[in-house]
Amino acid sequence: MIHARNARPHPTLETDHGDDWRDEARCLRADPELFVPPGSSWQGHEYQEAAAKAYCALCPSVAPCLAWALEVGDEWAVLGDTNPNERRAIKRKEARASA
């Protein structure tokens, strides 16, 4: 959804309906700085992280955004209603389940 720290363009990840999920992303109309921590981590910036997640929670593109975030491994931004630590935990759980 949001372009991470280096403002990289998002690769295409289509939904089951073949639509580009980014066109419906709420974050396209938001300040990108909401979704990245002011420093090198979210520690000490819990209010901003909660605000970013609240914004994501209402987004119709949250599921494909999370799938994209898990695929690319972004280390900074709140994407798909998760922070980087939460996405790492999801990936660990998925790896254990497939082992």
C-alpha positions in Angstrom: 0.0 0.0 0.0 2.4 2.7 1.2 5.7 3.1 -0.3 8.2 2.1 2.3 11.2 4.1 3.4 12.7 4.4 -0.1 9.4 5.2 -1.8 9.7 2.2 -4.0 6.8 1.6 -6.4 4.6 -1.4 -5.5 4.7 -4.4 -7.7 1.4 -5.6 -9.0 -0.4 -8.1 -6.8 -3.9 -8.8 -8.1 -6.9 -9.9 -6.2 -9.1 -12.9 -7.0 -11.1 -10.5 -9.2 -8.1 -9.4 -11.3 -8.3 -5.8 -10.1 -5.2 -4.0 -9.0 -5.6 -3.8 -5.2 -3.6 -0.6 -5.0 -6.3 1.4 -6.8 -8.6 0.9 -3.8 -6.0 1.4 -1.1 -6.9 4.1 1.5 -3.3 5.0 2.0 -3.2 6.5 -1.5 -5.0 9.5 0.1 -3.0 9.6 3.3 0.2 11.1 4.3 2.9 8.4 3.7 4.7 9.5 6.9 1.9 8.1 9.0 2.9 4.5 8.0 6.7 4.7 8.7 8.3 5.3 12.1 10.0 8.7 12.6 13.2 7.0 13.7 14.6 3.6 13.1 11.8 1.6 14.9 8.3 1.9 16.1 9.5 1.8 19.8 8.3 5.0 21.5 5.9 5.8 18.6 3.1 3.5 19.6 0.4 6.2 19.1 1.5 6.7 15.5 1.6 3.0 14.9 -1.9 2.6 16.3 -3.1 5.4 14.1 -1.6 3.8 11.0 -3.1 0.4 11.9 -6.5 2.0 12.5 -6.3 3.5 9.0 -5.4 0.1 7.5 -8.1 -1.7 9.4 -10.8 0.1 7.3 -9.0 -0.4 4.0 -10.6 -2.7 1.4 -7.1 -3.7 0.2 -5.8 -4.8 3.6 -5.6 -8.5 2.7 -3.7 -8.2 -0.6 -1.5 -5.5 1.0 -0.5 -7.8 3.8 0.2 -10.6 1.2 2.4 -8.1 -0.7 4.2 -7.0 2.5 4.9 -10.6 3.5 6.3 -11.3 0.0 8.6 -8.3 -0.2 9.7 -8.3 3.5 9.4 -4.5 4.1 11.3 -3.7 7.3 9.9 -0.2 8.1 6.3 0.5 7.4 2.9 -0.5 8.7 1.5 -2.5 5.8 -1.6 -4.6 5.7 -2.5 -3.6 9.3 0.8 -5.1 10.6 4.2 -3.8 11.6 7.4 -5.5 10.6 7.7 -7.5 13.8 4.2 -8.8 13.4 4.9 -9.8 9.7 8.1 -11.7 10.8 5.9 -13.6 13.4 3.4 -14.5 10.7 6.2 -15.7 8.4 7.7 -17.8 11.3 4.3 -19.3 12.0 3.7 -20.1 8.3 7.2 -21.7 8.1 6.5 -23.9 11.1 3.1 -24.9 9.7 4.5 -26.0 6.4 7.5 -27.9 7.9 
